């Protein structure tokens, strides 16, 4: 299932850290936020679409499309909807909790990013060679392909930097949610390897002077 896990990880939208990296690189931060939010909102549909294609070509596992879609909608879309309703109907409450909630969510992402590699350390070490080979190969192909498309499209530099970072980043919490929903631990294991590798690529690119 490791090859299938690699495909699943690649269809997950970019992570929220892309906004910070876009700022460091001098990219278009509002565009980064929009792309991350939009990709996350539509991700339940895109993920189920690609999983259906993968399932039809694989005999190793199958999915309940309806159940998986509901799980992803609850996991991904529900926070957006609840947030918008609360912001519209309870503006004072929103202003009160915004900063504490923002700090809590950022801390949660840090904790998940640190704790998950520790928790999965044994499994990651057992699959590190194969995982690194797949992730590095994938990231190189993504970088080169996106670079060619950006150059061909003649996008201005700030937007080009932003799109490049979005292509390199990955939303690990969604990967973890998919792994739990589909009961495929290989997705979480490879997702963690890919996440760490992609962070090295994305951060290195963000602090580089080229492109």
NUTI-101002 format. One record per residue (C-alpha): residue number from 0; x, y, z. Coordinates in Angstrom, 3 decimals. Layout:
<pts>
    k      east     north        up
  NUM         X         Y         Z
...
</pts>
This chain:
<pts>
    k      east     north        up
    0     0.000     0.000     0.000
    1     2.995     2.337     0.208
    2     2.751     3.301    -3.464
    3    -0.962     4.009    -3.077
    4    -0.225     6.059     0.057
    5     2.247     8.150    -1.950
    6    -0.442     8.958    -4.520
    7    -2.968     9.851    -1.806
    8    -0.498    12.226    -0.124
    9     0.158    14.025    -3.416
   10    -3.536    14.876    -3.922
   11    -3.790    16.715    -0.586
   12    -3.851    20.559    -0.803
   13    -1.046    22.819     0.386
   14    -0.466    23.629     4.055
   15    -1.099    26.837     5.995
   16     2.641    27.429     6.488
   17     2.733    28.490     2.830
   18     1.481    31.957     3.828
   19     4.445    32.513     6.138
   20     6.905    31.189     3.570
   21     5.354    33.412     0.876
   22     5.880    36.409     3.166
   23     9.530    35.440     3.727
   24    10.080    34.967    -0.009
   25     8.381    38.254    -0.897
   26     5.431    36.616    -2.592
   27     1.746    37.464    -2.712
   28     0.473    36.533     0.782
   29    -3.256    37.207     0.078
   30    -3.001    34.938    -2.960
   31    -1.342    32.270    -0.819
   32    -4.107    32.471     1.793
   33    -6.780    32.321    -0.914
   34    -5.212    29.317    -2.658
   35    -4.742    27.417     0.606
   36    -8.301    28.158     1.758
   37    -9.921    27.430    -1.607
   38    -7.969    24.203    -2.115
   39    -8.847    23.080     1.408
   40   -12.560    23.843     0.951
   41   -12.852    21.837    -2.275
   42   -10.437    19.112    -1.107
   43   -13.181    16.666     0.041
   44   -14.497    16.539    -3.529
   45   -11.093    16.439    -5.241
   46    -9.753    13.822    -2.822
   47   -12.766    11.537    -3.289
   48   -12.530    12.014    -7.073
   49    -8.896    10.913    -7.199
   50    -9.415     8.153    -4.631
   51   -12.185     6.752    -6.820
   52    -9.774     6.635    -9.765
   53    -7.047     5.053    -7.618
   54    -9.483     2.493    -6.213
   55   -10.698     1.496    -9.661
   56    -7.113     0.642   -10.648
   57    -6.034    -1.009    -7.401
   58    -6.964    -4.376    -5.925
   59    -5.253    -3.606    -2.598
   60    -8.026    -1.554    -1.034
   61   -11.422    -0.017    -1.644
   62   -13.314     2.914    -0.151
   63   -16.873     3.709     0.774
   64   -17.204     6.894    -1.245
   65   -20.224     8.285     0.611
   66   -18.833     7.582     4.095
   67   -15.376     8.917     3.184
   68   -16.879    12.093     1.692
   69   -18.939    12.704     4.844
   70   -15.868    12.195     7.049
   71   -13.805    14.608     4.955
   72   -16.603    17.195     4.876
   73   -16.838    17.091     8.671
   74   -13.070    17.202     9.095
   75   -12.287    19.890     6.512
   76   -15.416    21.888     5.663
   77   -17.210    22.029     9.022
   78   -14.604    24.341    10.667
   79   -14.905    26.824     7.755
   80   -18.707    26.879     7.926
   81   -18.817    27.182    11.726
   82   -16.189    29.927    11.622
   83   -18.133    31.964     9.047
   84   -21.423    31.598    10.948
   85   -19.852    32.654    14.243
   86   -18.021    35.593    12.636
   87   -21.197    36.882    10.985
   88   -23.608    36.438    13.892
   89   -21.320    36.974    16.881
   90   -18.733    39.642    15.908
   91   -17.898    40.608    19.518
   92   -17.303    36.988    20.471
   93   -15.189    36.521    17.314
   94   -12.978    39.515    18.199
   95   -12.630    38.194    21.747
   96   -11.463    34.700    20.824
   97    -9.610    35.458    17.584
   98    -6.112    35.962    19.017
   99    -6.269    33.126    21.596
  100    -7.732    30.746    19.005
  101    -5.133    31.752    16.412
  102    -2.327    31.049    18.890
  103    -3.938    27.762    19.958
  104    -4.262    26.534    16.363
  105    -0.679    27.486    15.548
  106     0.503    25.705    18.691
  107    -1.600    22.662    17.776
  108     0.013    22.487    14.333
  109     3.467    22.677    15.923
  110     2.566    19.970    18.464
  111     1.155    17.673    15.767
  112     4.206    18.283    13.542
  113     6.577    17.408    16.406
  114     4.612    14.668    18.170
  115     3.619    12.677    15.075
  116     7.221    11.933    13.972
  117     7.987    10.842    17.536
  118     4.876     8.668    17.737
  119     5.527     7.107    14.317
  120     9.316     7.022    14.696
  121     9.650     3.226    14.463
  122     7.431     2.987    11.371
  123     9.100     5.982     9.738
  124    12.578     4.513    10.264
  125    11.444     1.188     8.797
  126    10.207     2.955     5.662
  127    12.582     5.930     5.534
  128    14.583     4.796     2.506
  129    11.585     4.091     0.296
  130     9.729     7.143     1.615
  131    12.626     9.534     0.997
  132    13.162     8.187    -2.511
  133     9.497     8.665    -3.392
  134     9.154    12.064    -1.736
  135    12.367    13.564    -3.138
  136    11.555    12.288    -6.631
  137     7.997    13.658    -6.382
  138     9.132    17.056    -5.095
  139    11.763    17.452    -7.793
  140     9.170    16.641   -10.457
  141     6.669    19.052    -8.859
  142     9.258    21.820    -8.652
  143    10.442    21.405   -12.251
  144     6.918    21.047   -13.686
  145     5.526    24.045   -11.787
  146     8.604    26.078   -12.695
  147     8.082    25.336   -16.397
  148     4.355    26.168   -16.201
  149     5.050    29.419   -14.345
  150     7.707    30.494   -16.841
  151     5.503    29.540   -19.784
  152     2.570    31.508   -18.335
  153     4.788    34.581   -17.772
  154     3.338    35.184   -14.289
  155     4.796    38.168   -12.433
  156     7.484    37.402    -9.854
  157     5.522    37.778    -6.539
  158     2.733    35.530    -7.795
  159     5.240    33.091    -9.283
  160     6.989    32.769    -5.920
  161     3.659    32.164    -4.197
  162     2.556    29.484    -6.660
  163     5.922    27.741    -6.363
  164     5.655    27.606    -2.572
  165     2.046    26.381    -2.724
  166     3.155    23.570    -5.007
  167     5.851    22.468    -2.552
  168     3.841    22.647     0.691
  169     1.552    19.972     2.098
  170    -1.269    19.969     4.657
  171    -0.283    17.162     7.029
  172    -3.360    17.392     9.325
  173    -5.557    16.556     6.311
  174    -3.228    13.668     5.431
  175    -3.592    12.378     8.986
  176    -7.366    12.718     8.759
  177    -7.452    10.738     5.491
  178    -5.263     8.048     7.039
  179    -7.684     7.679     9.954
  180   -10.782     7.847     7.745
  181    -9.521     5.189     5.323
  182    -7.746     3.165     8.037
  183    -4.522     3.113     6.008
  184    -1.584     3.773     8.403
  185     0.823     3.872     5.458
  186    -0.726     7.200     4.443
  187     0.244     8.771     7.787
  188     3.716     7.221     7.689
  189     4.531     8.331     4.159
  190     2.692    11.613     4.741
  191     5.016    12.404     7.630
  192     8.121    11.588     5.565
  193     6.807    13.673     2.669
  194     5.815    16.532     4.997
  195     9.288    16.762     6.542
  196    10.973    16.491     3.146
  197     8.665    19.071     1.573
  198     9.363    21.481     4.442
  199    13.089    21.234     3.697
  200    12.377    21.980     0.008
  201     9.871    24.776     0.698
  202    11.905    26.491     3.422
  203    15.112    26.243     1.372
  204    13.330    27.777    -1.613
  205    11.797    30.528     0.560
  206    15.191    31.654     1.849
  207    16.988    31.285    -1.473
  208    17.834    34.287    -3.664
  209    16.879    32.626    -6.956
  210    13.548    32.694    -8.823
</pts>
